[in-house]
Amino acid sequence: MSPVYVMGACIMSDDIDRANDYAQILTDAALSVRKPSGPAVTGYCLNCDKQVDAPRRWCDADCRDTWERKL
């Protein structure tokens, strides 16, 4: 095992620590490239263009359903 230095102190890491660090690196990489789910939030209803508060995409369920049927 190779020593790890934290704030000037030498700490011996073990295989589990290194595996956890590697797993975290892989998780972070996967999350950084994932696509957002659903259409982007614009501040306006995606169906009728009324202004809506973030993070909403539609002003109501009817507009959402109509928009989904257009797809």
Secondary structure, DSSP 8 states (H G I E B T S, - for coil): --EEEETTEEEE--HHHHHHHHHHHHHHHHHHH---SSS---SB-TTT--B--TT-SSSSHHHHHHHHHH-
